[in-house]
């Protein structure tokens, strides 16, 4: 049975999505969704977005995990929001 409480480090996902969005000529949001789908991250998952900046990726992750999931977002640099 799949563990629906797997914690994913979203910073790594964000970096990979930046590269894939540039390479595949798609939006960053589309790249995040595609990568989450490929890694089987979906409704009910828990994602930690460490170093989230303004939280734009965190908002997209919230759409991916849905109402039963959780997104924890924390910027780790002072004055980086």
C-alpha positions in Angstrom: 0.0 0.0 0.0 1.3 3.4 -0.9 2.3 5.7 1.9 0.3 8.9 1.4 2.3 10.8 4.0 5.6 10.7 2.1 7.6 13.9 2.7 9.1 15.3 -0.5 11.7 18.0 -0.5 10.1 20.6 -2.8 13.2 22.7 -3.3 14.7 19.9 -5.3 11.5 19.5 -7.3 11.5 23.3 -8.0 15.0 23.2 -9.4 14.3 20.2 -11.6 11.1 21.9 -12.8 12.9 25.1 -13.6 15.3 23.1 -15.8 12.5 21.0 -17.4 10.3 24.1 -18.0 13.2 25.7 -19.9 14.0 22.6 -21.8 10.5 21.6 -22.7 9.2 25.1 -23.4 6.4 24.8 -20.9 5.4 26.9 -17.9 6.9 26.3 -14.5 3.5 25.4 -13.2 3.0 22.8 -15.9 6.5 21.4 -15.2 5.8 21.1 -11.5 2.5 19.3 -12.1 4.2 16.9 -14.6 7.1 16.1 -12.3 4.7 15.5 -9.4 2.6 13.2 -11.6 5.7 11.3 -12.7 6.9 10.9 -9.1 3.3 9.8 -8.1 2.9 12.8 -5.8 -0.8 13.7 -5.7 -3.8 14.1 -3.5 -3.2 13.5 0.1 0.6 13.9 -0.1 2.7 16.0 2.2 5.3 18.3 0.6 7.9 20.5 2.4 9.0 23.5 0.3 12.1 24.6 2.0 13.4 27.9 0.7 10.1 28.7 -0.8 10.8 32.4 -1.6 7.4 34.1 -2.3 5.6 30.8 -2.2 4.6 30.5 -5.9 5.7 26.9 -6.1 4.0 26.2 -2.8 0.7 27.4 -4.2 1.1 25.0 -7.2 2.0 22.1 -4.8 -1.2 22.9 -2.8 -3.2 22.3 -6.0 -1.4 19.0 -6.6 -2.0 17.6 -3.1 -5.5 18.9 -2.8 -7.7 19.4 0.3 -6.4 16.2 2.0 -2.8 17.0 1.5 -0.4 19.3 3.3 2.2 21.8 2.0 4.7 23.1 4.5 6.5 26.2 3.1 9.4 28.1 4.8 11.8 30.6 3.4 15.2 30.1 5.0 17.0 33.3 3.9 16.3 36.6 5.6 14.8 39.3 3.2 14.2 36.8 0.4 10.4 37.1 0.1 
